[in-house]
Amino acid sequence: MKTFSGKMSEGSLSKPDNKKALKEDMRYLKQPRGPGTSWVFKMDTPPELIGLPNPWDGKPFRKAITRGLGTRRLTDARKLRDIALGDIRRLQDGLRDNDAFTLTSALEWREMVKAARQEAIEEGDPFNVGVEFILHDKLEDAAKRNAVPPEELKRFARVATGTGFPLDHAHAQYVEARREGNPYGYAPLKRTTVMNLDTAIKHLRAFLKDDAKTACLEDVSPEDARRFRDVYLPSVRGHRSPEGLSAKTIEKNTTLLKQLWVWAIESGHLDKDTANPWEFTRGLRRTKNRGEQKREDYQPSECAALLKATTRGSKEGDLIRLAIATGCRADEIATITIDQARKDGSGFYIAEGKTKNARRFIPVVGEAQALLQARIAAHGASGRVFPEWPIRPASGKAAAVSQWFTRFRRKVLGKETDDRLALHSTRHTWRTVARRAGVNEATINDLGGWAGARTSSSVYDHGLLEEQLVDAQRQVWERLKQDGYLEGF
């Protein structure tokens, strides 16, 4: 066996140093499936990175970083390990404090704390939870450096330690719990209600300055709720509310939030003894009509002017004609499918609307029947009676209708009609003429989709026969014609 003698040359390593260098060279490299298998990079995650998305797959960093290197060659594994370490160092160098205190990060900590607590209990020492010590140090360091506002740190800690129900999760779970066909028996939320709730949540986040989205339901106190209602919402201005939100809109926002909290308490996400902050004590009466428009009906001359200013056969002309003739909401008409309409134009069905009573059959009579029949013949292949009006996916409505009509009405009847007339005023007009035509209140409600007065016998009343509805609609048509509303139809 060949031996070496003499002094080690300069720069060579002693045996202890050699072992140390070898250990350093193998740092973070493992072969979990044994010698001769693929190398894996594994290291404890730096505390400041836990919960942040990693650069390889976008998933949040957990307690340990594990990444398969896809090679059995040690030299290649070392190179790939060094690249991974470089990525991690760059993340640490470029890390902003706000990035470390997001909801995603808080939820990742929450899972680790929960797992660590369970592990500590199983080991018989429930108070020895090292992960919580690391979390505490992380929060303490951020507080000392004033890196993050104290309120944000408080919210982050509440989520991370599992003592708060994040508003973001509450919102999503509440909407899911009240979906169509939900197993809880809850009345399903309509699409427009969900959109209004989204807006209310957006306002609440802005009020709470919750940029990190870590606010919890527990963060909203009764005092916060009052200030949100009485100070913040009235100050919210936009192109539709240049003077601030109306009292009615404010009440709608707070009512929607109140129901979310009711669900959270009922479903056990909040303690049963939790006071709902949106249950305001009764005080002075608030008006719901602060500066809102008072809708009136169209006069015969105004209806005739609108009809004469449009062309029959156009999307605008046909829509306004059917709205006047049937009393339907314009967005109901614009979204009718071919399957909902009778091929001969004698009527159509409303499958879904603003209220439960909106589901109904609408007879179409007189010249309006010929108009609808022509539309069905011309556009049947598209699947819609009015394919020219686009439907907004988020709301399921033809939003462009209202925008077009406002400009059209101002052009034809003058901007001064803004205070009393709108597209919805066609329903006011139809109902007014129906009463003048002698149609009884119950039949008007059936045709127009209004709820009407509830009595003890209401449950036994299943409505009129179709031919009776047709007769009533014909009475309204004749009166519209007689009074001059349909000139230019």
C-alpha positions in Angstrom: 0.0 0.0 0.0 1.4 3.3 -1.0 2.0 5.8 1.9 2.7 9.5 2.1 5.5 11.0 4.2 6.7 14.4 5.0 5.0 17.7 5.7 1.7 18.7 4.0 2.1 21.2 1.3 0.9 24.8 1.9 -2.8 25.1 1.3 -3.6 21.5 2.0 -6.2 20.6 4.7 -5.7 18.7 7.9 -8.1 15.8 8.5 -10.5 17.8 10.8 -10.6 20.7 8.3 -11.1 18.2 5.5 -14.2 16.8 7.2 -15.5 20.2 7.8 -15.1 21.2 4.2 -16.7 18.0 3.0 -19.6 18.6 5.4 -20.0 22.1 4.1 -19.9 20.8 0.5 -22.8 18.4 1.3 -24.9 21.0 3.1 -28.6 20.9 2.2 -28.1 17.8 0.0 -29.9 14.6 0.8 -30.6 11.3 -0.9 -33.8 10.3 0.9 -34.2 7.1 -1.2 -30.7 6.0 -0.5 -27.3 6.0 -2.2 -27.3 6.0 -6.0 -30.7 7.8 -6.2 -31.6 11.4 -7.1 -30.4 14.2 -4.9 -32.8 16.5 -3.0 -32.2 20.1 -1.8 -33.6 20.5 1.8 -33.2 23.4 4.3 -35.1 25.1 7.0 -37.0 28.1 5.6 -35.7 31.5 6.8 -38.5 32.8 9.1 -38.9 36.0 7.0 -39.8 33.9 3.9 -42.4 31.6 5.5 -45.7 32.1 3.8 -44.3 33.9 0.8 -44.5 32.4 -2.7 -41.4 30.6 -3.7 -39.7 31.3 -7.1 -40.1 27.7 -8.5 -43.8 26.9 -8.4 -45.4 30.0 -6.8 -46.6 28.0 -3.8 -46.0 29.5 -0.3 -42.8 28.5 1.6 -43.6 26.2 4.5 -41.4 25.4 7.5 -38.8 23.6 5.3 -37.8 24.1 1.7 -37.5 20.8 -0.2 -36.8 20.6 -3.9 -35.9 17.6 -6.1 -32.8 18.3 -8.1 -33.4 15.6 -10.7 -29.9 14.3 -10.8 -27.8 11.4 -9.3 -24.5 13.2 -10.0 -23.1 14.9 -6.9 -21.3 17.6 -8.9 -24.5 18.6 -10.7 -26.4 18.5 -7.5 -24.0 20.9 -5.9 -24.4 23.4 -8.8 -28.2 23.2 -8.6 -28.0 23.6 -4.8 -26.0 26.8 -5.2 -28.5 28.1 -7.7 -31.3 27.5 -5.3 -29.4 29.2 -2.5 -28.8 32.2 -4.7 -32.6 32.4 -5.4 -33.3 32.3 -1.7 -30.7 35.0 -0.9 -32.1 37.2 -3.6 -35.6 36.8 -2.1 -34.2 37.7 1.3 -32.3 40.8 0.0 -35.3 42.1 -2.0 -37.9 41.3 0.6 -40.2 44.1 1.6 -41.8 43.9 5.1 -45.3 44.2 3.7 -44.7 41.1 1.6 -44.0 39.1 4.8 -47.3 40.1 6.5 -49.9 39.2 3.8 -53.0 36.9 4.3 -51.2 34.1 2.4 -48.3 34.3 4.8 -50.6 34.5 7.9 -52.5 31.4 6.8 -49.3 29.5 6.2 -48.1 30.3 9.7 -51.6 29.3 11.0 -51.2 25.8 9.5 -47.7 25.5 11.0 -48.8 26.7 14.4 -51.7 24.3 14.4 -49.5 21.3 13.4 -46.9 22.3 16.0 -49.5 22.5 18.8 -50.8 19.1 17.9 -47.3 17.6 17.8 -46.5 19.2 21.2 -49.7 17.7 22.7 -48.8 14.3 21.4 -45.4 14.6 22.9 -46.9 15.6 26.3 -45.6 19.2 26.4 -48.4 21.4 25.0 -46.6 24.6 26.0 -43.4 23.9 24.0 -44.3 25.2 20.6 -41.1 26.4 19.0 -42.9 27.7 15.8 -44.9 30.2 18.0 -41.7 31.5 19.5 -40.3 32.1 16.0 -43.6 33.9 15.1 -43.4 36.0 18.2 -39.9 37.0 17.4 -40.9 37.9 13.8 -43.7 40.1 15.1 -41.6 41.7 17.8 -38.8 42.6 15.4 -41.2 44.1 12.9 -42.8 46.2 15.7 -39.4 47.4 16.9 -38.5 48.6 13.5 -41.9 50.1 12.8 -41.8 48.1 9.6 -45.5 47.5 9.5 -48.3 49.5 11.1 -49.3 48.1 14.6 -52.9 47.4 13.5 -51.7 45.3 10.6 -49.4 43.3 12.8 -52.2 42.8 15.2 -54.5 41.4 12.4 -51.7 39.3 11.1 -51.1 37.8 14.5 -54.8 37.1 14.9 -54.9 35.1 11.7 -51.5 33.4 12.2 -52.4 32.2 15.7 -55.8 31.0 14.7 -57.8 33.4 16.9 -59.5 35.3 14.0 -61.8 34.5 11.1 -60.4 36.4 8.1 -62.9 38.6 6.3 -61.6 37.3 3.0 -62.5 33.7 4.0 -65.8 34.8 5.6 -66.9 36.5 2.4 -66.2 33.6 0.1 -67.6 31.0 2.5 -70.8 33.0 3.1 -71.5 33.4 -0.7 -70.9 29.6 -1.1 -73.2 28.8 1.8 -76.0 30.8 0.1 -75.6 29.5 -3.4 -78.5 28.1 -5.4 -79.3 24.6 -4.1 -77.2 25.0 -0.9 -77.7 22.2 1.6 -78.5 24.5 4.6 -81.9 25.7 3.4 -80.7 29.3 3.1 -82.4 31.6 0.6 -79.9 31.8 -2.3 -78.3 35.2 -3.0 -79.1 36.7 -6.3 -76.2 37.6 -8.6 -76.8 41.3 -8.1 -76.9 40.9 -4.3 -73.5 39.1 -4.4 -72.1 42.0 -6.5 -73.5 44.5 -3.9 -71.9 42.5 -1.1 -68.6 42.6 -3.0 -68.9 46.4 -3.1 -69.7 46.5 0.6 -66.7 44.4 1.5 -64.5 46.6 -0.7 -65.7 49.7 1.2 -65.1 48.0 4.5 -61.6 47.0 3.5 -60.9 50.6 2.5 -62.3 51.9 5.8 -60.1 49.4 7.8 -57.1 50.2 5.6 -56.7 46.5 5.0 -54.3 46.5 2.1 -52.8 43.2 3.4 -56.2 41.5 3.5 -55.6 40.2 7.0 -58.6 41.9 8.7 -60.8 39.5 10.6 -64.5 39.7 11.5 -63.3 40.1 15.1 -61.5 43.4 14.2 -64.8 45.2 13.6 -66.2 46.7 16.8 -69.6 48.3 17.2 -67.9 51.7 17.2 -66.1 50.9 13.9 -69.4 49.9 12.4 -71.0 53.2 13.5 -68.1 55.2 12.1 -68.3 53.2 8.8 -72.0 54.0 8.5 -72.1 57.5 9.7 -68.7 59.0 8.6 -67.0 56.8 6.0 -69.8 55.8 3.6 -71.3 59.3 3.3 -67.9 60.5 2.2 -67.5 58.0 -0.6 -67.8 59.8 -3.9 -67.9 58.6 -7.5 -69.4 59.5 -10.8 -72.7 58.1 -9.7 -72.6 59.6 -6.3 -70.7 63.0 -6.6 -72.2 64.1 -3.3 -71.6 60.9 -1.4 -73.6 57.7 -1.1 -77.3 58.1 -0.4 -78.9 57.0 2.9 -80.6 54.1 1.0 -77.3 52.8 -0.4 -75.6 53.1 3.0 -78.4 51.1 4.6 -78.0 48.5 1.8 -74.2 48.2 2.5 -74.6 47.8 6.3 -77.5 45.3 5.9 -75.5 43.1 3.7 -72.6 43.1 6.1 -75.0 42.4 9.0 -76.2 39.3 7.3 -72.6 38.0 6.8 -72.0 38.4 10.5 -75.3 36.7 11.4 -74.2 33.7 9.3 -70.7 33.6 10.9 -72.2 33.5 14.4 -74.9 31.0 13.4 -72.4 28.7 11.7 -69.9 28.8 14.6 -67.1 30.8 13.0 -67.7 33.4 15.7 -68.5 32.7 19.3 -72.3 32.4 19.9 -72.1 35.2 22.4 -70.5 37.6 19.9 -72.4 40.8 19.5 -73.1 41.6 15.9 -71.5 45.1 15.4 -74.0 45.9 12.7 -77.0 45.6 15.1 -77.3 49.3 15.6 -79.3 50.6 18.6 -82.5 52.4 17.6 -81.9 56.1 17.3 -83.3 59.0 15.2 -85.1 58.1 12.1 -83.0 58.3 8.9 -84.5 59.3 5.6 -83.8 56.8 2.7 -84.4 59.3 0.0 -81.7 61.9 0.4 -81.7 63.7 -2.9 -82.9 60.7 -4.8 -84.9 61.0 -8.0 -88.7 60.6 -7.8 -89.9 58.5 -10.8 -93.0 59.5 -12.7 -94.8 58.0 -15.6 -94.4 59.1 -19.2 -97.1 61.4 -20.7 -98.6 60.2 -24.0 -96.8 62.9 -25.9 -93.4 61.8 -24.4 -94.0 58.1 -25.2 -95.0 59.0 -28.8 -91.8 61.2 -29.1 -89.6 58.3 -28.0 -91.3 55.9 -30.4 -91.0 58.4 -33.4 -87.3 59.0 -32.7 -86.5 55.2 -33.1 -86.8 52.8 -35.9 -88.9 49.7 -35.7 -86.7 46.6 -36.4 -83.7 48.2 -34.6 -82.5 46.9 -31.3 -83.3 50.3 -29.7 -86.7 50.7 -31.3 -87.9 47.2 -30.7 -86.8 47.3 -27.1 -88.5 50.5 -26.2 -91.7 49.4 -27.9 -91.9 46.1 -26.0 -91.1 47.9 -22.7 -94.0 50.3 -23.2 -96.4 47.6 -24.4 -95.7 45.0 -21.7 -94.5 46.9 -18.7 -91.5 44.6 -18.4 -88.1 45.7 -17.1 -86.0 46.6 -20.1 -83.1 44.4 -19.0 -85.6 41.5 -18.8 -86.6 42.0 -22.4 -83.0 42.5 -23.6 -81.9 39.1 -22.2 -84.9 36.9 -23.4 -83.8 33.7 -25.1 -85.5 32.2 -28.0 -86.6 29.3 -25.8 -88.4 31.7 -23.5 -90.5 33.2 -26.4 -93.5 31.9 -28.3 -92.6 31.4 -31.9 -95.8 33.3 -33.0 -94.8 36.3 -30.8 -97.8 35.8 -28.6 -95.7 36.1 -25.4 -92.6 35.1 -23.5 -91.6 33.7 -20.1 -89.4 35.4 -17.5 -87.5 32.7 -15.9 -85.6 34.8 -13.3 -85.8 38.4 -12.2 -85.3 40.9 -9.4 -87.8 39.1 -7.1 -89.6 35.8 -6.9 -92.7 37.4 -8.4 -90.7 38.3 -11.5 -91.1 34.7 -12.8 -94.1 34.9 -15.0 -95.7 34.6 -18.5 -96.0 37.9 -20.4 -98.7 38.0 -23.1 -97.9 40.2 -26.1 -100.8 41.6 -28.1 -101.6 43.9 -31.0 -98.8 45.3 -33.1 -96.3 44.3 -30.4 -97.0 40.6 -31.2 -96.0 41.1 -34.9 -92.9 42.9 -33.7 -91.8 40.1 -31.4 -92.6 37.5 -34.1 -90.4 39.3 -36.6 -87.6 39.4 -34.1 -87.8 35.7 -33.4 -87.8 34.9 -37.1 -84.8 37.2 -37.8 -82.6 36.2 -34.8 -83.7 32.7 -33.9 -80.4 31.2 -34.9 -78.5 33.3 -32.3 -80.5 31.9 -29.4 -81.6 35.3 -28.2 -84.4 37.7 -29.2 -82.1 40.7 -28.8 -78.6 39.4 -29.6 -77.4 42.9 -30.4 -77.5 43.9 -26.7 -74.4 42.3 -25.0 -74.9 40.6 -21.7 -72.4 41.4 -19.0 -71.1 38.0 -17.6 -70.7 39.3 -14.0 -74.3 40.5 -13.6 -76.1 38.6 -16.3 -77.7 41.9 -17.4 -77.6 44.0 -20.5 -76.0 47.1 -18.9 -75.7 49.0 -22.1 -79.4 49.4 -22.4 -79.7 51.8 -19.5 -76.7 53.8 -20.6 -78.1 54.1 -24.1 -81.5 55.1 -23.0 -80.3 57.9 -20.7 -78.5 59.6 -23.6 -81.4 58.9 -25.9 -84.1 60.3 -23.5 -82.0 63.5 -22.9 -81.7 64.0 -26.6 -85.4 63.6 -27.3 -87.1 64.9 -24.2 -84.4 67.2 -22.7 -82.0 66.9 -19.8 -84.5 68.5 -17.5 -86.4 65.2 -17.4 -83.5 63.6 -15.4 -85.3 64.4 -12.1 -88.5 62.5 -13.0 -88.0 60.1 -15.9 -85.8 57.0 -16.5 -86.0 53.8 -18.5 -87.8 52.2 -15.5 -90.5 54.8 -15.8 -92.0 52.7 -18.6 -93.2 50.3 -15.8 -94.8 53.2 -14.0 -96.5 54.2 -17.2 -97.8 50.7 -18.0 -99.1 50.2 -14.5 -100.9 53.6 -14.4 -102.6 52.9 -17.8 -103.5 49.4 -16.6 -105.5 50.8 -13.7 -107.1 53.4 -16.0 -108.1 50.5 -18.2 -110.0 48.9 -15.4 -107.7 46.0 -14.8 -107.9 44.9 -11.2 -104.9 45.2 -8.8 -104.2 41.4 -8.5 -104.1 40.9 -12.3 -101.8 44.0 -12.7 -99.4 42.4 -10.1 -99.5 39.0 -12.0 -98.7 40.7 -15.3 -96.1 43.1 -13.9 -94.4 40.8 -11.5 -95.2 42.8 -8.4 -95.7 41.1 -5.0 -98.9 42.9 -4.0 -100.5 42.8 -0.6 -100.2 39.5 1.3 -103.4 38.1 2.9 -104.2 34.9 4.7 -105.7 33.5 1.5 -102.7 34.4 -0.7 -101.2 30.9 -0.4 -104.4 29.4 -1.9 -104.4 31.7 -4.9 -102.5 30.2 -7.9 -103.1 33.0 -10.4 -105.1 33.5 -13.5 -105.4 31.3 -16.6 -103.3 32.3 -19.6 -106.3 33.5 -21.6 -107.4 35.7 -18.8 -103.9 37.3 -18.7 -104.1 37.8 -22.5 -107.5 39.6 -22.1 -106.1 41.9 -19.4 -103.1 42.7 -21.5 -105.3 43.5 -24.5 -107.3 46.0 -22.2 -104.0 47.7 -21.4 -103.0 47.8 -25.1 -106.3 49.4 -26.2 -106.0 52.0 -23.5 -102.4 52.8 -24.4 -103.5 53.2 -28.0 -106.6 55.3 -27.1 -104.7 57.7 -25.0 -102.0 58.4 -27.6 -99.1 56.5 -26.0 -98.6 54.3 -29.1 -98.4 57.0 -31.8 -95.4 56.0 -34.0 -95.4 52.4 -32.8 
